């Protein structure tokens, strides 16, 4: 062996440590927030696409903020809503005026529960990336890392008026991991699809699914086992959070000490050691700190109350229960705690915990002052979310619960935005919000209406009057009609 070989080996071993001091991205993190920022750093930079200023004029404007203008107008500039009003726009200079007379303008629709991208089309075992069913709690996995941007479902969702959605892990696990709020846009990677500024979300599940999946794999196999697993996970997370808080406090004190001794010789001792990193506990620490929004798959009223008990014990809040077919039974509790219920219009009875579902669920929540949301949990249902809200409203009206059109529209716009923590950016037609708009051929609650125009950040992404470029490589060439091929069997040929 050459004499220089040991020296080279030592140099290579020290190289990462030497370069880390000059590279902030590789230096030891001094806070959980710094770790989070590194974990979410962009790789693919989304193109800065800006649409020209325009005005939608002459149609019925349903704001999802209390007002319906018929006729009305919406003015858009720099990707934001600049003005909303009744009648005709006052100043049109410099704007393209789009006549939408006879049509309806609403905020873009938002689906709070989707598995597009993690269970993409075409369906197959190789594409089943929604459940990390290897342990009951896998808080450290991110749905974003499974999203396949080539899923044709994203473009089909936009054609149905969708401008934002939450993609979640499945419900096999008690703590399935992080969800991600995205814009359905044609990007090469899922990170570039992220809704900028949306909080992190965390998927949890109670009831039948986890105990069915893990009952024969070491548990939990009962509802009480589910609750123990929840409590154990958050107890460990609380200790982890305290360790990071202590480390951050000590690091800050060390930095202050350095500033006070600036120019003086002498060392200040070794810097504090950060806690050993644990990705699962990192996510749960974010929940305990109130930084991440908790989204819980839960059907039965008693299961929802049990989860709220755990939340109270460890000091976090639930942002939305999902499916929540028994939500009407505890509508007073949910309303008092300001917990949303993301549910279906009329799915029920497909398993025991879904047996008590009723089609008046959303209407009863609304009448109690709650936050009902109509979600899809379906690659096809997301394409007609407007019809699902219409059905749920009609069921309320049928039993005498007065639900306004504005209130029902909020179930798929403003309330959904709140459940995802993006209500200041989108979900209603108000000045300053993102220009996420859908123009419908007729009333949005009609089964005959389609989304003629869909704008995301003021950029036209869907136009039913013109052929649309295909986003997904999966779809490329699918529109070509091949001539039928006639195969002949030489054994059956007749020689004439």
C-alpha positions as CSV (number, residue, x, y, z in Angstrom):
1,X,0.0,0.0,0.0
2,X,1.4,3.5,-0.9
3,X,2.5,5.6,2.1
4,X,0.0,8.3,1.1
5,X,-3.0,5.9,1.3
6,X,-3.8,6.3,5.0
7,X,-3.5,10.1,4.7
8,X,-5.9,10.1,1.7
9,X,-8.4,7.9,3.6
10,X,-8.3,10.3,6.6
11,X,-8.7,13.3,4.3
12,X,-11.7,11.8,2.6
13,X,-13.3,11.0,6.0
14,X,-12.8,14.5,7.2
15,X,-13.9,16.2,4.0
16,X,-17.7,16.3,4.9
17,X,-16.9,17.9,8.2
18,X,-14.6,20.5,6.6
19,X,-17.0,21.4,3.9
20,X,-20.0,21.5,6.2
21,X,-18.6,24.6,8.0
22,X,-18.7,26.5,4.7
23,X,-22.1,25.2,3.5
24,X,-25.0,26.3,5.6
25,X,-27.2,23.6,4.2
26,X,-24.9,20.9,5.5
27,X,-24.0,22.5,8.8
28,X,-25.6,21.0,11.9
29,X,-29.2,22.4,12.4
30,X,-29.8,24.6,15.4
31,X,-33.6,24.3,15.5
32,X,-36.5,22.1,14.4
33,X,-37.6,25.0,12.1
34,X,-34.3,24.7,10.3
35,X,-34.7,21.0,9.8
36,X,-38.2,21.6,8.4
37,X,-36.9,24.3,6.0
38,X,-34.2,21.9,4.7
39,X,-36.7,19.1,4.2
40,X,-39.0,21.3,2.1
41,X,-36.3,23.1,0.1
42,X,-37.3,23.2,-3.6
43,X,-35.4,21.4,-6.3
44,X,-37.6,22.2,-9.4
45,X,-38.5,25.9,-9.4
46,X,-42.0,26.3,-10.7
47,X,-42.1,28.7,-13.7
48,X,-43.4,32.2,-12.9
49,X,-46.5,32.2,-15.1
50,X,-48.6,35.4,-15.1
51,X,-51.8,35.7,-17.0
52,X,-53.0,39.0,-18.6
53,X,-55.4,41.1,-16.6
54,X,-59.1,40.4,-17.4
55,X,-62.6,40.9,-16.2
56,X,-65.4,38.3,-16.0
57,X,-68.5,40.3,-16.7
58,X,-72.2,39.7,-17.1
59,X,-72.6,36.4,-15.2
60,X,-73.9,35.5,-11.8
61,X,-71.1,35.8,-9.3
62,X,-71.3,33.5,-6.3
63,X,-68.7,34.7,-3.9
64,X,-68.9,32.1,-1.1
65,X,-68.5,35.1,1.2
66,X,-72.2,35.8,1.7
67,X,-73.0,37.8,-1.5
68,X,-74.3,36.6,-4.8
69,X,-74.3,39.3,-7.6
70,X,-76.6,38.7,-10.6
71,X,-75.3,40.1,-12.8
72,X,-71.8,40.8,-11.4
73,X,-68.2,41.0,-12.3
74,X,-64.7,39.8,-11.1
75,X,-61.6,41.8,-12.0
76,X,-58.3,40.0,-12.0
77,X,-54.8,41.5,-12.1
78,X,-51.4,40.0,-11.3
79,X,-53.0,36.7,-10.4
80,X,-55.1,38.2,-7.7
81,X,-58.7,39.3,-7.4
82,X,-58.7,43.1,-7.8
83,X,-62.4,43.8,-7.6
84,X,-65.7,42.0,-7.1
85,X,-69.1,43.8,-7.5
86,X,-72.6,43.9,-8.8
87,X,-73.7,45.1,-12.2
88,X,-71.2,46.2,-14.8
89,X,-67.5,46.9,-14.1
90,X,-66.7,50.6,-13.8
91,X,-63.3,50.6,-15.4
92,X,-62.3,48.2,-18.2
93,X,-59.3,50.1,-19.6
94,X,-56.3,47.8,-19.9
95,X,-58.4,44.7,-19.2
96,X,-59.6,41.9,-21.5
97,X,-63.4,41.7,-20.8
98,X,-64.7,38.1,-21.0
99,X,-68.5,38.0,-21.4
100,X,-69.9,35.3,-19.2
101,X,-73.6,36.4,-19.5
102,X,-75.9,33.4,-18.6
103,X,-73.1,31.6,-16.8
104,X,-72.0,31.4,-13.2
105,X,-68.7,32.4,-11.6
106,X,-67.5,30.7,-8.4
107,X,-64.3,30.3,-6.5
108,X,-62.3,27.3,-7.7
109,X,-63.3,24.2,-5.8
110,X,-61.1,22.6,-3.2
111,X,-61.0,18.9,-2.3
112,X,-59.8,18.2,1.3
113,X,-59.4,14.5,0.8
114,X,-57.8,13.0,-2.3
115,X,-55.4,10.2,-3.1
116,X,-54.6,11.4,-6.6
117,X,-50.9,10.8,-7.3
118,X,-50.4,8.3,-4.5
119,X,-52.9,5.9,-6.1
120,X,-52.6,7.2,-9.6
121,X,-54.1,6.0,-12.9
122,X,-53.5,3.6,-14.5
123,X,-54.3,1.6,-11.4
124,X,-51.9,-1.2,-10.5
125,X,-50.0,-2.7,-7.6
126,X,-46.8,-0.9,-8.8
127,X,-48.7,2.4,-8.4
128,X,-50.0,1.7,-4.9
129,X,-48.0,4.2,-2.9
130,X,-50.6,5.6,-0.4
131,X,-50.2,3.3,2.6
132,X,-46.9,2.6,4.3
133,X,-48.5,-0.4,6.0
134,X,-45.3,-1.6,7.8
135,X,-46.1,-0.2,11.2
136,X,-49.2,1.3,12.9
137,X,-47.6,4.7,13.3
138,X,-45.5,6.1,10.4
139,X,-45.6,9.8,11.1
140,X,-42.3,10.4,9.3
141,X,-43.5,9.5,5.8
142,X,-44.7,12.3,3.5
143,X,-47.5,11.7,0.9
144,X,-45.6,14.2,-1.3
145,X,-42.8,11.7,-1.7
146,X,-45.3,9.2,-3.3
147,X,-47.2,11.7,-5.6
148,X,-46.9,10.8,-9.3
149,X,-47.4,14.1,-11.1
150,X,-48.2,12.2,-14.3
151,X,-51.5,11.0,-12.9
152,X,-54.1,12.0,-15.5
153,X,-56.5,12.6,-12.7
154,X,-55.0,16.0,-12.0
155,X,-56.1,17.4,-15.3
156,X,-59.5,15.8,-15.1
157,X,-59.9,17.4,-11.6
158,X,-59.2,20.8,-13.1
159,X,-61.8,20.1,-15.8
160,X,-64.2,19.7,-12.9
161,X,-63.4,23.1,-11.4
162,X,-60.8,22.0,-8.9
163,X,-58.0,24.5,-8.2
164,X,-56.5,23.1,-5.0
165,X,-56.6,19.7,-3.1
166,X,-55.1,17.9,-0.2
167,X,-53.4,14.6,-1.0
168,X,-53.3,12.3,2.0
169,X,-51.7,8.9,2.9
170,X,-54.3,6.1,3.2
171,X,-56.0,5.0,6.4
172,X,-54.3,1.7,7.1
173,X,-52.2,3.3,9.9
174,X,-53.1,5.1,13.1
175,X,-50.7,7.9,12.1
176,X,-50.2,7.6,8.3
177,X,-47.8,10.5,7.8
178,X,-48.0,13.9,6.3
179,X,-50.4,15.1,3.7
180,X,-49.7,17.8,1.2
181,X,-51.8,20.6,-0.2
182,X,-51.1,21.1,-3.9
183,X,-52.1,23.1,-7.0
184,X,-53.1,20.7,-9.8
185,X,-50.6,21.9,-12.3
186,X,-48.4,20.1,-14.8
187,X,-45.1,19.8,-13.0
188,X,-42.3,17.3,-13.2
189,X,-42.1,16.8,-9.5
190,X,-44.6,16.9,-6.7
191,X,-42.7,19.5,-4.7
192,X,-43.3,22.1,-7.4
193,X,-47.0,21.4,-7.1
194,X,-47.1,22.5,-3.4
195,X,-49.5,25.3,-2.5
196,X,-47.0,27.9,-1.4
197,X,-47.7,28.9,2.2
198,X,-50.0,26.0,3.0
199,X,-49.3,24.5,6.5
200,X,-48.2,20.9,6.8
201,X,-50.9,18.4,7.5
202,X,-50.8,15.1,9.3
203,X,-53.1,12.2,8.6
204,X,-54.4,10.0,11.4
205,X,-57.0,7.2,11.4
206,X,-59.1,5.6,14.1
207,X,-61.7,2.8,14.2
208,X,-61.8,-0.2,12.0
209,X,-59.1,0.2,9.4
210,X,-55.9,0.2,11.7
211,X,-57.1,-2.7,13.8
212,X,-58.1,-4.7,10.7
213,X,-54.7,-4.2,9.2
214,X,-52.6,-4.8,12.3
215,X,-54.8,-7.1,14.4
216,X,-52.9,-10.1,13.1
217,X,-49.5,-8.3,12.9
218,X,-48.9,-7.6,16.5
219,X,-51.6,-5.1,17.0
220,X,-53.3,-2.9,17.9
221,X,-56.3,-5.1,17.4
222,X,-58.9,-3.2,19.4
223,X,-60.1,0.4,19.7
224,X,-58.5,0.7,23.2
225,X,-55.3,-0.5,21.6
226,X,-55.7,2.2,19.0
227,X,-55.9,4.8,21.7
228,X,-52.9,3.5,23.6
229,X,-50.8,3.7,20.5
230,X,-51.9,7.3,19.9
231,X,-51.1,8.3,23.5
232,X,-47.8,6.4,23.4
233,X,-46.7,8.1,20.2
234,X,-47.6,11.6,21.5
235,X,-45.9,10.9,24.9
236,X,-42.7,10.2,23.1
237,X,-43.1,13.2,20.9
238,X,-43.6,15.5,23.9
239,X,-40.2,14.3,25.3
240,X,-38.6,14.8,21.9
241,X,-40.1,18.3,21.7
242,X,-38.7,19.2,25.1
243,X,-35.2,18.0,24.1
244,X,-35.3,20.2,21.1
245,X,-36.6,23.2,23.1
246,X,-33.7,22.7,25.6
247,X,-31.2,22.4,22.8
248,X,-32.5,25.5,21.0
249,X,-32.4,27.5,24.3
250,X,-28.8,26.4,25.0
251,X,-27.7,27.2,21.4
252,X,-29.2,30.6,21.6
253,X,-27.5,31.3,24.9
254,X,-24.2,30.1,23.4
255,X,-24.6,32.6,20.5
256,X,-25.4,35.4,22.9
257,X,-22.3,34.5,24.9
258,X,-20.1,34.7,21.8
259,X,-21.5,38.2,21.0
260,X,-20.6,39.3,24.5
261,X,-17.1,38.0,24.2
262,X,-16.4,39.3,20.7
263,X,-12.8,40.2,20.3
264,X,-11.7,38.3,23.5
265,X,-9.5,35.3,23.3
266,X,-10.4,32.0,24.8
267,X,-12.9,29.2,24.1
268,X,-16.5,29.0,25.1
269,X,-16.6,25.3,25.5
270,X,-18.1,22.7,23.2
271,X,-21.4,23.7,21.5
272,X,-24.5,21.8,22.7
273,X,-25.3,18.5,21.0
274,X,-28.6,18.4,19.1
275,X,-31.0,15.6,19.9
276,X,-30.8,12.5,17.8
277,X,-33.1,13.0,14.9
278,X,-36.3,11.0,14.7
279,X,-38.5,11.7,11.6
280,X,-41.6,10.2,13.1
281,X,-41.3,12.3,16.3
282,X,-40.3,15.3,14.3
283,X,-43.7,15.3,12.6
284,X,-45.6,14.8,15.9
285,X,-43.6,17.6,17.6
286,X,-44.9,19.8,14.8
287,X,-48.4,18.8,15.8
288,X,-47.8,19.5,19.5
289,X,-46.3,22.9,18.6
290,X,-49.5,23.7,16.7
291,X,-47.6,24.1,13.4
292,X,-49.2,21.2,11.5
293,X,-52.9,20.7,10.9
294,X,-54.3,17.3,12.1
295,X,-56.7,15.5,9.7
296,X,-58.3,12.4,11.2
297,X,-60.1,9.6,9.3
298,X,-63.0,8.7,11.7
299,X,-66.5,7.5,11.2
300,X,-68.2,6.9,14.6
301,X,-69.1,9.6,17.0
302,X,-67.5,7.8,19.9
303,X,-64.2,7.4,18.0
304,X,-64.2,11.1,17.2
305,X,-64.7,12.0,20.9
306,X,-61.9,9.6,21.8
307,X,-59.5,11.4,19.5
308,X,-60.5,14.7,21.0
309,X,-59.7,13.3,24.4
310,X,-56.2,12.5,23.2
311,X,-55.9,16.0,21.7
312,X,-56.9,17.6,25.0
313,X,-54.4,15.4,26.9
314,X,-51.5,16.4,24.8
315,X,-52.5,19.9,24.0
316,X,-53.1,19.9,20.2
317,X,-56.2,20.5,18.1
318,X,-57.9,18.5,15.4
319,X,-58.5,20.6,12.3
320,X,-60.9,18.3,10.5
321,X,-62.4,14.8,10.9
322,X,-62.7,13.0,7.6
323,X,-65.6,10.9,6.4
324,X,-67.2,11.6,9.8
325,X,-70.5,9.9,9.0
326,X,-71.6,10.2,12.6
327,X,-70.7,13.9,12.9
328,X,-74.3,14.9,13.1
329,X,-74.5,13.1,16.4
330,X,-71.9,15.4,18.0
331,X,-72.5,18.5,15.9
332,X,-72.7,20.7,19.0
333,X,-69.2,19.5,20.1
334,X,-67.6,20.0,16.7
335,X,-69.2,23.4,16.4
336,X,-68.1,24.5,19.9
337,X,-64.5,23.3,19.2
338,X,-64.4,24.7,15.6
339,X,-63.5,21.3,14.1
340,X,-64.4,20.8,10.5
341,X,-66.1,17.6,9.2
342,X,-65.0,16.6,5.7
343,X,-67.7,14.1,4.6
344,X,-69.5,12.7,1.6
345,X,-73.0,13.6,0.4
346,X,-74.5,10.1,0.6
347,X,-71.9,7.4,1.0
348,X,-72.8,5.0,3.8
349,X,-73.3,1.4,4.9
350,X,-70.2,-0.1,3.2
351,X,-68.8,-1.3,6.6
352,X,-70.2,-1.4,10.1
353,X,-68.7,2.0,11.3
354,X,-70.4,3.6,8.2
355,X,-73.8,2.1,9.0
356,X,-75.3,5.2,10.7
357,X,-74.4,7.7,7.9
358,X,-77.3,9.9,6.7
359,X,-77.5,12.3,3.7
360,X,-78.5,15.2,6.0
361,X,-75.1,15.0,7.8
362,X,-73.7,18.2,6.2
363,X,-76.9,20.2,6.5
364,X,-77.3,19.3,10.2
365,X,-73.7,20.4,10.9
366,X,-74.4,23.7,9.1
367,X,-77.5,24.3,11.1
368,X,-75.5,23.8,14.3
369,X,-72.9,26.4,13.3
370,X,-70.3,23.9,12.3
371,X,-67.9,23.7,9.4
372,X,-69.1,21.0,7.0
373,X,-66.9,20.2,4.0
374,X,-67.8,17.9,1.1
375,X,-64.8,15.9,0.0
376,X,-64.4,13.2,-2.6
377,X,-61.9,10.5,-1.5
378,X,-62.3,9.4,-5.2
379,X,-60.5,9.9,-8.5
380,X,-63.9,10.3,-10.2
381,X,-65.9,12.0,-7.4
382,X,-63.4,14.9,-7.5
383,X,-64.5,15.6,-11.0
384,X,-68.1,16.4,-9.9
385,X,-67.6,17.9,-6.4
386,X,-70.2,20.6,-7.3
387,X,-72.9,17.9,-7.8
388,X,-72.0,16.3,-4.4
389,X,-72.5,19.6,-2.6
390,X,-75.8,20.0,-4.5
391,X,-77.0,16.6,-3.3
392,X,-76.1,17.3,0.3
393,X,-77.9,20.7,0.2
394,X,-81.0,19.2,-1.3
395,X,-81.2,16.5,1.3
396,X,-81.2,19.2,4.0
397,X,-83.9,21.1,2.2
398,X,-86.0,18.0,1.9
399,X,-86.3,17.6,5.7
400,X,-86.8,21.3,6.3
401,X,-83.2,22.5,7.1
402,X,-82.8,25.8,5.2
403,X,-79.4,25.8,3.5
404,X,-78.6,28.8,1.3
405,X,-76.8,28.4,-2.0
406,X,-73.9,30.4,-0.6
407,X,-73.6,28.1,2.5
408,X,-73.6,25.0,0.3
409,X,-71.0,26.5,-2.0
410,X,-68.8,27.1,1.0
411,X,-68.7,23.4,1.7
412,X,-66.5,22.9,-1.4
413,X,-64.7,26.3,-1.3
414,X,-64.3,28.5,1.8
415,X,-64.8,25.8,4.5
416,X,-62.5,23.5,2.6
417,X,-59.8,26.2,2.4
418,X,-60.1,26.7,6.2
419,X,-59.7,23.0,6.9
420,X,-56.4,23.2,5.0
421,X,-55.2,26.5,6.5
422,X,-55.3,28.4,3.2
423,X,-58.4,30.5,3.8
424,X,-56.5,33.8,3.7
425,X,-55.3,32.9,0.1
426,X,-58.2,31.2,-1.6
427,X,-61.7,29.7,-1.2
428,X,-63.9,32.8,-1.8
429,X,-64.1,35.7,-4.3
430,X,-62.7,38.5,-2.2
431,X,-60.2,41.3,-3.1
432,X,-56.6,40.3,-2.6
433,X,-57.1,36.6,-2.7
434,X,-55.7,34.3,-5.4
435,X,-57.6,34.4,-8.7
436,X,-58.8,30.8,-8.4
437,X,-62.0,30.8,-10.4
438,X,-64.4,28.5,-12.2
439,X,-66.9,29.7,-14.8
440,X,-69.8,27.3,-15.1
441,X,-72.0,26.8,-18.2
442,X,-75.1,26.9,-15.9
443,X,-75.9,26.8,-12.2
444,X,-73.0,25.0,-10.5
445,X,-75.5,22.8,-8.6
446,X,-77.0,21.5,-11.8
447,X,-76.0,18.1,-13.1
448,X,-76.0,19.6,-16.6
449,X,-73.4,22.2,-15.9
450,X,-69.7,21.9,-16.7
451,X,-66.8,24.1,-15.8
452,X,-66.3,26.1,-19.1
453,X,-63.3,28.0,-17.8
454,X,-61.0,27.4,-14.8
455,X,-58.3,29.8,-13.7
456,X,-55.5,29.0,-11.2
457,X,-53.7,32.1,-10.0
458,X,-55.3,34.0,-12.8
459,X,-54.0,31.7,-15.5
460,X,-56.5,29.9,-17.7
461,X,-56.0,26.1,-17.2
462,X,-59.2,24.7,-18.6
463,X,-61.4,25.9,-21.5
464,X,-64.1,23.5,-22.5
465,X,-64.6,25.2,-25.9
466,X,-61.0,24.4,-27.1
467,X,-59.0,21.2,-27.2
468,X,-56.7,21.1,-24.2
469,X,-53.0,20.1,-24.4
470,X,-52.5,16.8,-22.6
471,X,-50.6,17.2,-19.3
472,X,-49.8,13.5,-18.6
473,X,-47.4,11.4,-20.6
474,X,-49.7,8.5,-19.7
475,X,-52.3,10.1,-22.0
476,X,-50.1,11.0,-24.9
477,X,-51.3,9.1,-28.0
478,X,-54.4,7.7,-26.3
479,X,-56.6,9.9,-28.5
480,X,-55.3,8.3,-31.7
481,X,-57.8,5.9,-33.2
482,X,-56.0,3.0,-34.8
483,X,-57.5,1.3,-37.8
484,X,-58.8,-2.1,-37.1
485,X,-56.4,-4.8,-38.1
486,X,-57.7,-7.9,-39.8
487,X,-55.7,-11.0,-39.1
488,X,-56.1,-13.9,-41.4
489,X,-55.4,-17.5,-40.5
490,X,-53.6,-19.1,-43.5
491,X,-55.0,-22.5,-42.5
492,X,-58.5,-21.1,-43.2
493,X,-57.7,-19.5,-46.5
494,X,-59.5,-20.9,-49.5
495,X,-57.4,-21.3,-52.6
496,X,-59.5,-20.3,-55.6
